[in-house]
Structure formats: C-alpha cells, structure tokens
Amino acid sequence: MNNKEIDLHGALKKYFGFNKFKGLQEDVIRSIIDGNDTFVIMPTGGGKSLCYQLPALAKEGTAIVVSPLIALMKNQVDAIRGISAEQGIAHVLNSSLNKTEVNIVKSDIEKGITKLLYVAPESLIKEEYIDFLKSQKISFVAIDEAHCISEWGHDFRPEYRNLRTIIEKIDDVPIIGLTATATQKVQEDILKTLGMSDAKTFKASFNRPNLFYDVRPKTNNINSDIIRFIREHQGKSGIIYCLSRKKVEDIAQLLQVNGIKAVPYHAGLDAKTRSKHQDMFLMEDVDVVVATIAFGMGIDKPDVRFVIHHDIPKSLESYYQETGRAGRDGGEGYCLAYYAYKDIEKLEKFLSGKPIAEQEIGNALLQEVVGYAETSMSRRKYLLHYFGEEFDEVNGLGANMDDNVRNPKVKKEAQAELKNLLEVVKETNQKYKSKELVNTLIGKVNALLKSHKTDEKPYFGSGKNHDDKYWMALIRQALVAGFIKKEIEQYGVVKITDKGLEYIKNPFSFMMSEDHIYSENEDASISVNTKGGGGVADEVLIKLLKDLQKSVAKKNGVPPYAVFQETSLEDMALKYPITIEELKNIYGVGEGKASKFGKPFVELIAKYVEENDILRPDDFIVKSTGENSGLKLYIIQNTDRKIPLEDIAKSKGLAFNELIEEMQRIVYSGTKLNIDYCIDELLDEDQQEEIFDYFMESESDRIQDALDEFDGDYDEDELRLMRIKFISKVAN
C-alpha cells in the first residue's frame, strides 16, 4: 500500500469520520490529486462534494469552488467548518459580504488557512478578485452543478459560459467539473465549453433503486389526493414542487388549513423567510416544504420520504434532480408526479415568447417529459436510457419500483409495425424528428414533408391503420430498445442503429404496450388512481351510487351528470358522507346540490357503511382556504348586475377561460348563475335551443364530445357558456 493511499484513507477518517469511500469517490479523488482535469457525473446522494472537498484539504493551497446558489455554499461551508478547529478553513466570497468580511477572507487565504473558497460565477468576474487570486497558491478549480454551463442543461446560467477564460486568467490549474445529471448532449457541451476534452471522466450509475416512481393523471381531485397521500405518510418529510409562486402559496395554505405542518419556499420571499423555512424543514419543525425549483440544490436532508410534482417539470433532468432529493439515506423514497397534457401546452405557450433557438431546445426537452409521463414501459428503464444507461428491467436493482411495472399494460405483437417504422426512418434518409416520422406513417401532410416530396412516396401513410399515439409509443420503445437513436448534434433527429438495420433484414417478435392516454379535458372524470397505494375509491359503492344517480336523474327529468358529476361520486366512495353537512364537503357539491339531490345519496351510503362495517375516515374533510368564496360572491353579484364577462374577468385579473372555469365550479356545486344576457348576444334562440337539447340528451357533459357533435358550428367558449346555463337551469 503506497503512501498516497494511506494518506487518502487517513484523511477520509480524520476529516469525515468514514472508514471507506463510496462508489467512484476514491478514483475521482486520486485523479484530482494527480493534477488531472476531471469530469464527474454522480447522482444526488452519491457523495459528490466529498470528491473535491477531500483533495482540497489534502493538497497545498486553496481550491476555488464555483457554485450557483448562495444557500448551497452556506450549507457546505458550515459543514466543512464543523470538521475543523479553524473557522477560516472554508469561506464564501459573494455579493452578501461587506468590505470587512471580504478582507477577513483575503487574509485567511494569504495565511494559507483557507482550503476551500466558494464563489458564485458573478463574483469571479470581478477584476479585484481575479487580481487577488492570481497572486495566491490555487490548488484547483471545482465547478459544481456544471450542467449550468449547457443551454441543454435544465438550469442554464449564461455567466457559467465564460468560466474557462476567467480560470485561465487566474492560473493554469486543473479543472474539476461536477454534475448530478447530464445527458450525452450536456456532457459534450460541458467538456467543450470548459476546454477539457481530454478530462478523465467518471460516471456513476444513475439508478436509485430505493425510489418508487409514480405518475398519476392530474384531475380536479388533485388537492384531496395530495392531502390523502401526505396523511398516509404522517410525520414523514416531503417536498412538493410547483411551477409558480402563486401555486406554492396556495398549496402551502391549503395544507396548513388541513392540519399539515407545511411552509412555502420560493424566490419571491425575502432571504430571511426563505432561510427560516429551510431551517424549519431541516430541523423537522415542519413536515412539508411546498416550493418552486428555487428550493433543493444542496439541501442535504437524507430522510426526505416523498417528492411530489404538482406540476410536471420542464425537463427530465429537472425531474431526476428533484426526485433525487428523496431517500438519500437509502430508505424509502416515493416520487409522485401529476400529469396533464394541458400543463405541457402551458409551458409551450410560455416558450413561444423566447428566441427561436431557446424555443427549439425547450420544446425538445418538453417532449422527453411527455414521453416519460405517457410511457407504459418501466419508468426506471426509460429514465436511465435518457441518461445513456442500460437497465435490466427483470433483474436490475429496483426493477419493480414503479407504477407501470406493478400494473403492467397488456403487450401486443408489433413485429410488422417495428419493421415498417425502421424502413421509414431509413427511406426518409434519417432526417426527420419523431413528429414528422409519425405524420409520414399516418399519412398527414405538412409543409416540411411536402418540401421533401415525402407525401409522394409509396411508404407515405403505410401505418394509417394505427393512430399517431400508437406510433409515438412505438418510437419511444424502439429508442429504448436500441433500434433507433436520437442525433446529438441536431437534437431530436431520429437515426437508425446497426441493430435497427439488422432488424429490417431479420425481424423477430417485438412486444409493445401502448402509452397511457391522460384525458386532456378538465372535466374528464378519471377515477382515483390506485396504482401507488394512494386512496382507493370503493368500486362497489361507486356502482350503487351510479345506479342511484341515474334513477334520481330520471325522476327529475335531467341527465345523470346534472345530478352529481362522476368525480363527486368517486369522492363520496372515498369519504363515505352520511349527513347532508358532510356531503357539502364532497368535491363539486355545494349547498344547493346537497339540499336538492343529497338525501337519497347519504341514506344509501349510511346503509352501505353499516351493512359492510366500514370504518369511515371521519377526519377526511378537505377544508378549502376560503379565498374562492370571495371570488364566487363577486361573480354571482356581478352577473346579477349583468356586467359583461370580459369586465368581470379583467377586474379580478383572470383570463377569460379562468373566469369560465370559476363559473363552472359555481354551477356544478349547485348555485344558480344567470348569464342569459351575455349568451343572447352570442347565439340566437334556435341555436341556444339546439345546444340545450344536446346537453339534455347527451350521455356526457364533456365539451370535446359537444365540439365533435357540432363539428365547428360553435366554438368552445359558446359551448362552455351554454353548459353553464344548462346546469344552472336544470340541476340547481
């Protein structure tokens, strides 16, 4: 055993109290000690920071650590100071310091006390700091969260792009790039930008076998579903991610009202509050943090037991990074994401204001997220493939730890279809992205296909016996199976692999399962998802309630959905309300509905509960935060005064479709709204009668069905407003 090895293990024990290294740590540290440029890709929880902290402590001079977040630096500096008697062993140099503090930092570096200097890239640009650091002994520069360099990374920071030039100004020292998530595209970008193409690269496995991945449809029931999930994990720590600050505040408030210890965290809060909330979570004074992505980088809490995505993230890297904060101690980690294609459309809309190059990148990343959410194959295999790692879904660690594997969809033979797909990729000269390939297969012309005369080729429309969703699912599964791959330079362009060319010559059985289809209609009634062991609606009771719904509807001469919506019936079969008072707390049931139709329903449920010895979740009333009741009153009063709907929306800062959604909520829960004054301006008497009759006879109140039925005669807003009038008249 040579001295270096003894020193490394001695230093590990001396500074960190560990007897042995984890995973690739030792090889990485040796590479840094030997003065090599080094690139480390290691998932969250893999012990990434130790890779540069230990060599910094062991080598002569000061190591500069570039890090994007002040909170992250503070955490790490505190941790390092905790293992040394010398307060100055680690310092932060950023905009939060005053002149005196900056002088203390400089003095400690000059005396050789400081081994680790944490800086934000913005601070490193300052000439005074560059001049000072030039004159000091620097051991190496570590760039943490190196994916920030790449526009393809999920957290791009323009100031990171310039780091190479700045480092060269300071000294010719080794560079260490570290990231917890990087696709092939991002890896190439990092190495190129840092000018370290011959760096020694170490890549740990991205598989986190203790994490359970679950994707559920995002329905109107999402709030009660989240509360139920948290109550089932009582006393455990969790993070809920939302994409907007407003949503963070709303959800945190909703949880607090329902007796869950939760705090919000987002960049709009002042630094003091953010720091306080972070500490409350770390010290376990609260169980749940509701946050935007501003929260989490460098949060070293090992026992986070669940991570919930209220909104699906903008990229799979973000998703991986955020879910990776669960179960870092190797214990249970439940990753639950709610998905609705409507959210993806919102994100696409948001991108449309950006420069074209940024839009293209953003959309390509979003499509990967859609693929992950909609796939019916092993989510773990899909995710690991995205990061360039093979996974054995039969024997691999954590193989049965996702909803798709636990509840597999039926697989069908797709040998002929796969051969057809691969031939189309080949015949179109491997120049199309997935969307164009699907259009070619189903025979849908667009400008790009026309310009290449693809629509004149014999294979155009050769797959029209299946729909676009089928072909998209097959493309995803063929990618993961290695028959095709996505081009790195022109990202998203599909190329055929040698394995794919071989398959065309000698095809064999290929079993595929079709993707999940999550309804895109906000009124879609999707039963409470039971996959992840969340709350399970009582199927027997639902059947009884549906029969009752039909007979009550018949008696009142209205369609069944006008009595109670399906989502309301499912909520009843979950909470077993046995009084009118309890019924009012069911999703979509207000006072009006409860008193008009409720009696037979609560009687049926009471009888059912008694006969089947059911233990009712009596505490299971999801309380609302009350903020909507003010808005509800405002809408009722102003429609009574016949104020134009556009004006009502504007005065409350709502988009028109948001106002319609709010009005739908009001009438579906049993309160009347009179909006004849605005409908009369849009539609004549005959048109109104035609739509009214349609809703009276229709099996469903879904707007999509109505749009299909009228085939362009009426637009969506007209149908929605008529549905509000209809429910108001016949059901309330």
N, C-alpha and C positions, 0 to 999 in steps of 0.2 A: 504494500500500500504506500503510494508516494505522499510526499508532504502536502501537496495541494489537496489531495483527497481528505487527509486528516484535518487540514485546516477547514475545508468546507463543512465537514460533518461537525467539527468542533464549533465552528461559527454558527451553524444551524442550531445547535444545542444551546450555545451561550446566549445568542440574541433572541431566538424564538422559542426555545424550550422543546423543540421537536427532535426526535431521535432519527427520523428518516424523511427523505424527500418524497414528494408526491408526484406521480406520473413523470412528466418530462422535465421537472424542475432542475434536477441535477445536471442534465445535458445542456440545458439552456444556460445555467449559471457558469458552467465550465467554458462555454463558447464566449460568454461576455468577459470572463476573467482572462481568457486568451486574447482578448482585444479584437474579436471579430464583429463585423456588422451582423446583427442578429434579428430575425423576424419571428415573433411568437404569436401563434393563433391558439388561444386557450379559452374554453368557455368559462363564463362566470362561475365562480366557486371552485375553479381548478387551481387556485393559488398563484395567480398571475403576478401580483405585486411583489411577492417574495423573490421572483426571478430577477428583479432589478434591485430590490432593497438589500439583499444579502451581498451581492458583489459590491454595491456602493459602500457598505460597511467594511468590507474586507479589503477593498482597493485604496490606494493612496489618492488623495484629492477629493473634490466634490462632484457628485453626479447631479446633472440637471434633469429634472423630470417634468416634461411638458404635459399638462393635464387640462381638460376643458372646463372643469367645474370647480368653483371655489369650495363648495361643500365637500367635494370629493378630496381635495387637497387637505382641508382641515382635518377630516377623518384620519387620513393617512399620517399626517404629521403628529397628531395626538397619539396614534398607535406606536409610532417609532420612538417618540419621546418617552412612552411608557416602558420601553425596554432598555433605556439608558439613563444614567445618572445625570448626563449632560443635556440640559434643556436645549442647547443650540445645535444638537446633532441633526435636527431636521428643521427646515424653515420654509415658509411660504413667501413668495415675492409676487405681490399683485396689487391691484388698484385699491384694496381695502386698507393698505398700510399708510401711516403718516410718516413724515420725514425722520423722526427719531427712531421709529421702528425699522425703517429701511437701513439706517446707519448701524443698528444693532446687528441686522442680518449680514451686512457687508463686513463688519468687524469679526463676526464669528467665522465667516468664510476665510478671511485673511489669516486668522489664527489657526486654521486647519481643524476647527471643531466641527464644522458642518459637513456631513457626509451626503445629505440629500437636500437639494434645493428644488422645491416645487414651484413652477412658474406657469402662468397662463400664456398662451401664444402671443396675446396682445402685449403683455409686459415685455416679452423677449424682443419685441421690435424696437423698444426704446433705446436710442443711441447710448444714453448714460449707462444703462445696464450692460449693453454689449461691450462698451469700453472697459467697464469694471471687470466683467467676466473674462475678457481677453487676457487680463494680467494675472488670472488665478490658475491654479492647477485643477483642470477639469478631468475627471476620470472617464466619463462617457455621457451621452445624452440619451435618455429614455423617452420615447414618445408613447404615452399611454392613450388608449382609445384611438389608435391610429386610423381606424376607419373614417374618422372625421376628415381625413385628407381627401377621401374619394367622393366625387359627386354621386357615385353609385352607392356609397355607404348611407346608412339610414340617418346619419346625424352630421351632414356635411358642414364644415366651418371653413369659409374662404381663407381665414387667416392661417390655417394649417398648411395651405398650399405652399407657403413661402418659407417653411421651416428649414429646408435644406440650405438655402442661401444664408440664412441667419447663423446656422450652426457653423458653416464654413468661415464666416467672419470671426467667430469666437475661437475656434481651434479645430485642428484636424483630429477629431476623436471618433471612436466607434459610435454607431447609432444603433439603438435597440428600439424596434417598433413592436408595440403590443396591442392586440385587439381580442375582444371576446367573441367576435362574429365577423366572418368575412367570406364572401363567395369568391370564386375564382376571379371574377371581374374586379372585385375590390382589392384582392391580394395583388394582382398585377399593377393596379393603379397606385397602390401604396409604395411598392418597390420601385416603380418608375419615378414617382414624384420625389421620393427620398434619395434617389440616385444610388440605390444599394441593391442592384440586380444580382450581385453575387453574394448577397447575405446568406448566412446559414438559416434555413427556415425550419421551424419546429411547429408541427400542427398536432394538437391533442384531439382526441375523439370528441365530437360534438354531442355524443349520445348521453342524455341524462336519464338513466334507467328508472330513477325513482319518481319521475314526473309523469302524471296522468294527463293526457291531452283530450279535451272535450270541446266540441263546437256545437252550440245549440242555436235553433232559429230565434231571431230577435222578434218577439211578438209584443203585443200590448201588455202582456203579463210580466214583462221583464223585471219590474220593481219588486213584485211579490216573490218572483223566482229567486232574485238575488238575496232578499231578506231571508227566505226559507233556507237557502244554501248556507248563509252565514250562521243562522241559528243551529243548523245541523253541525256546524263546526265551531260551536260555542267556545269562547275563551281562546280560540286559536288566532294567530296573527295572519293578516291578509292585506293585499293591496288591490284596489280597484282602479283600473286605468280608464280615463275618458279623454276624448279628443278636445273638448272645450272647457274653459274655466267655468263657464256658467253651469255646465252639466256636472262638473266636480262639486260645485257649491250645492246644487240641487240634490245630488245623491247623498252627499255627506249629511245634509239637513234631514233628508228622508230617513237615513239610518239612525240618526240621533233621536228623532221623534219616535222611532220604533224600538228604542231602548238598546241600541247597539253603540258601543263606545267607538266613535269614528271622528276623524278630523280631515279637513280638506288640505291639499297642498298643490299650489301652482305658482307660476312666476308673477302673477298679479298681486300676491300677498307680499307684505313688506318682509325684509330679510329676517327681522326679529321673530315674526309669527311663523315663518317657514321653519326657522331653526328650532323654535319651541315645539312645533308639531312633529318635526322629525325626531326630536329627543323624546317626546311623549311616546312615540311609536317604538323607538329603540328601548326605552325603559319600561315598556308594556303598561303605560298608564292608559293607552287606548289599544284596541284590537285591530282596527282597520284604518288605513290611510286611503282616501279617495284622491287620486292625483292625475295630473297631466304627465306627459313624459319628462317633465322637469324633475320628477322625483325618481330616485332609484340608482342613478350612476354612483357607484361606490358606497351604496348603503350596505354595510356589512352586517346584516342581521341574518344569522344562519337558520333561524327556525320560522321563516315565513311559510305558512302551510297552504296558502292558496293565493293565486293571482287571477283576478277576473278582468277580462276586457269587455267593458260595457260597449265600447265601440271598437271595431276591428282596426288594427293599426295600418299605417301606410306602407309597410314593407314587412317581409318575413324576417329580415334582420331585427327590426324593432320588436317583432313578436317574440323572436327567440331570446333576445336580450332581456325583455321584460318578464317573460315566463321563467327565465333562468334565475330570477330572484327568489323563486320558491324552492324550498327543500335543499338549501345549500349544505346542510349538515348531513345529507344523505337520507333524511327521514322523508315522511310523506310530503308530496307537493302536488296540489291539484290545480291544473291550468284550464280555466273555463273561459271560452270566448263566445260572445253573442254575435251572430252574423245575419245581416240582411243586405241584399244587393243594393238597396236604397242608400245605405251608408257609403258604398263604393261610388255610387253616382254623385253623392255629395262631394266626396274627395276629388273626383274627376272634374267637377264643376269648379272647385277651388283651384285646381291646377290650371284651368283654362286661362287664367289671368297671367300666368307665368311665361317667361321666354320659351320659344319652341323646344330648344334642347332640353330644358328642365322638364317641360311637359312630357317629352318622349321618355325620359328616364323615369319620371313619376308614374306614368301610365304602365310602363313595363313592370315596375316593382309592384304596382297595384294588381296587375293580372296574376302575378305569382301568389299574392294573398288570396285572390279569388280561387285559384287552383287548389290551394291548401284547404280553404274552408269548404269547398264543394266536393272535394275528392272523397271517394268511398273506400280508397285503399288505406293501408296502415299510415296514419298521420306521421308517425315517427320515421318511417321509411321515406315518406315524401319530403319531410323536413331535412333529414340527413342528406338526401340526394341533392337538395338545393345547395347544401354546403359542400358538395363534392365528396360525400362519404357513402360507401355502400353499407347496407344494413340487411342482415338476415332476419326476415320477419317471423321466422319459425323458431330459431334457436337464439337469436340475439337477446342481449340483456334488455329487459323492459318490453319484450315483444308484445305482451298482451295489455300494455298500459295505454290504450286509447279507445275512445268510443266506437270507432269503426271496427276495430279488431274484436271488441267484446260483443258488438251487434252487427256481424257482417251482413252485407247486402248479397243477394243471390248473384253468382257469377255466371256469365253466358259465354259460349264459344265465340271468338271473334277472329278466327284464323284468316278467313277470306277478307274481312274488313281491314285487318292489320296489313295484309299484303297490298291491298288496294291503296291504303294510306301511304305506305312506303314507296309504292310505284309513283304516286302523285308527287311526293317530295322530290323524287329522282327526276321525273319527267319535266317538272317545272324548274329544273336547274337549281334547286336548293336556294331559291332567292326569296321565298315568302316566309312571313311570320305565321303563327298558328291561325290567326283570324282569316287570312287570305286562303290558307290551305282548306279550312272548313268551308269557306264560300265556294272554292273550286269544287269540293266534293259534293256539296248540296246543290250546286248549280246556281249560285246567286251572283249576279254580275255587279261589279263596281268599277270605278274609273281605273284603278291600278291593274285589275285583271284584264280590262279591255285594252289598256295600253300595251300589255304583253301578248295580246291576242289569245290569252288562256281560254277565253269563253268559246273559242272556235275549235278547241282541241277535243279529241274523242273521249278523253277521261273527264271532261267537264260535266259535272252532275252525276258522275258514276256512283256516288254514295247517297243519292237523294232518297233512298228507302229508309234512311235514318235521319234524325234531326241534328241541328248544329250542336246541341248539348251532348249528344252521343259521341260525335266526332271529337269534340273538345276533351271529353273524358278519355277517349282512346289515345289522343295525342299525349295527354299527361301521363298515362300509364306506359305508353311506348317510350317516353322520355326516361322515366324512372327505370324501365327495363333495359335501357341502353341501346335501343334500335335507332333512335334519333338523338340529336343533342342540339343545344342552343348555341349559336355562334357567339363568341366572346366579344369580338371587335364590333360587329353590327348586332348589338344585343337583341336577342329575340328571334333572329332569323333561324329557321329550323334546317339543320343539315342531317344527312343520313350517315350512320356509322358503318364500319365494316360488318358489324353484327347484323345491321339492317339490310345491307346488300346481300349478305349470305341468306337472310330470311326470305328475300324475294325468290332466290333460287330454290331453297329447300324449306318451304313453310312447315310449321308444326303447330300443334294445339296452343292457343293463347286465350286464357280465360280472363275476361274483364268484367268489372262491375260498373254500372252506370253511376254517374255523380249524384249527390244529393241535390234535389231541387228545393230551394228555400223560396217560399212564395214571396213575390215582390209587392204584394198588395197589403197595405197596412191593416186592412180589415180581415185578412186571412185568419181563419181560426185554426191554429195549429195546436194540437193537444199538448199538454205539458210534457216536455221531453223527459223520458225516464232513463235515458241512457246512462247518465253519470251518477245514478243513485240519488238524484235530486227528488223533490216531492213528486209523488205519483198520483195522478187523478184516478179515482175509483171507477174503473171501466163499467162495472155492473150498474152502479148508481147513475153514471152518465146515460146509459141506455134507458133507464127508467125515467130520468129527467127529460130525455128527448121525446119519449112517448107522451109524457105529460105536456111538454111544450107544444106538441102537435095538437093534442086534444083541446088545450086552452085556446090555441090559435083558431081552431075550427069554430069553437063556441063563440069567439069574439069576431069571427069573420076577417081575420088578418093573417098574413103569412107567419110561419113559426118564428123566423128571425126577429119579427117585430115584437114578440113577447119578451124573450131574452136572447141575447147573442150567444153563439156557441162558446165563446171564451168565458162568458158569465157562467154557463152551465158547468164548464170544466172547473172553474174556481169553486163552485158550490160542491163539486165532487171531491174537492181537496180540503175544504174547510168545514163542511157539514153544518151550515147555519140552520138553527131550529127555531129562531124567532124572527119576526119582521125586522127588529132592530139589528140583529146580526146580518140579515140579508142585505141591509143597506151598505154593509162594508164589503160586499162582493164586488169584484171588478165589473164596472159598467152598469151597476144597479144603483140608482139614486132613490130618493124618497118616493117620487112619482111612480116609478116602476114597481117598487116594493109594495106600495099600497094597492096598486091597480091589479097586479098579477101574482103577488107573492104568496098569498095564503096557502093555496094547494101545494106549492113547492116546499114551503117549510114543514107542512104537515107530512108530506111524503118523506122528506129527509129525516124528520123526528122518528117516524115509524121505522124507517130503514136502520137508523142508528141503534134503536132499541132492539130490534129483531136480530141484528148482527153483532151485538155487543161491541160497538165501535167506540174507541177512545177518541173523543174529539179534541183537536188542538185548540182548546178554548182561548189560548193566548194569541191565536193566529189571526189577528186582525191587523192588516197593514194600515197604519194610520197615514193619512196624507198630511203634507206640510201646511196645507191650508192656503197656500199662496194662490191656488187656482180659483178659490171660491170668490175672491175679489174680482177676478177677470170674468168669471161666469156671470156675476151680478151685473157687471159693466155691459157685457154683451146683451143680456136679456133686456136691460133698461134701454139701451140704445137701439136695439131692433124694434122695441115697442115704440120708440120715438121716430122710427122709420129713417134713421141716419144711414146714408149709403155705406155698404160694407167696406169699400175701399178706405173710407174715412175712419171707420172703427178700427180697422187693421192698422192704419198709419198712426193713429193716436196712441196705440199700445205698442208700437214698434214691432208689429207682426207682419210677416209676409202674408199674402192673400191666402195661400194654401194652409198656412198655420192657423189662420182665423177659421177656415172651413173645418180643419181638424178639431179645433176647440168647440165649434158649434155642433159637430157630430157627437163629441163627448157629452155635451149638454143634453141633446135629444135622446141619445141612446141610454142615458141614465134616467130618463123618464120625465124630463122637463120640457114643456112646450116652448117653441120659438116661432114667432110669426114673421116669415121673410117673404111673404107674398109680394110685398111692394118692390122687392128687387127682382124676383123671378118674373113678375109681369112685364118688366122692361126687357127681359131676355127672350121670353117664349110666349107665343100666343096661347089661347085657351085650348085649341086642339092638340098642340104639341105637349102642353102640360098634361092633358088627359092621357095622351099616348104613353108618356113616361110613367105616369101614376099607375095606369093599368098594368104596365110591365112589372113594376115593383110588387103590385098586388098579387100577380100570378106567378112571379118568379120563385124558384126554389131558394135562390141565394140573393144576398144584397151586395155581392161583390161588384165593384164598379167595372172591373175588367170584363165581366160577363155582360154587363149592360153595354159597354163600348162595342163588344163583339156583336151583340144583338142588333144594335142600331147602325153599325158599320159606317161610322163617320157622319151620321146625321146630326149628332150632338157632340159637343166637346166634353171633356172630363169635368170641368167646373160646373157646367149646366146640369150634368147628371148628379154630381155630388149635392148641389143645392136642392135639386128635386128630391133626392133621397132624404135630405134633412126635413123638407116639407112633408114628405110621405110619412116618415117615422113619427114626426110631431103630431100629424093629424090622426093616424090610425092607432098608434101604440101608446100615446101619452094622455 
